[in-house]
Amino acid sequence: MHTATFEINIPSNPLAGRINLEDIEMGMDADTGVKARASRDGMALIVVVWATDAADAANWLQKAGLI
């Protein structure tokens, strides 16, 4: 299994600063079967996923408007 890390710039994507981290983690698990952990500081939303294919996570993040 591989790990993919998505670092989303909060100043260029205000949604990244407001979205509930649990929504990302639970939503990815429910919708794609991808395990994810999300964290946030003042400048970046970081989503770390464990999956054989990072494309599932990327597609989910794109549909959520984060990337």
Number of C-alpha atoms within 10 A of each C-alpha: 6 9 13 17 16 18 16 19 17 19 12 11 15 11 14 22 19 11 13 13 19 13 11 19 18 15 18 20 15 11 11 13 14 20 18 22 16 18 13 17 9 9 14 18 23 19 20 18 24 17 18 12 14 16 11 17 26 17 13 18 18 11 10 14 11 18 15
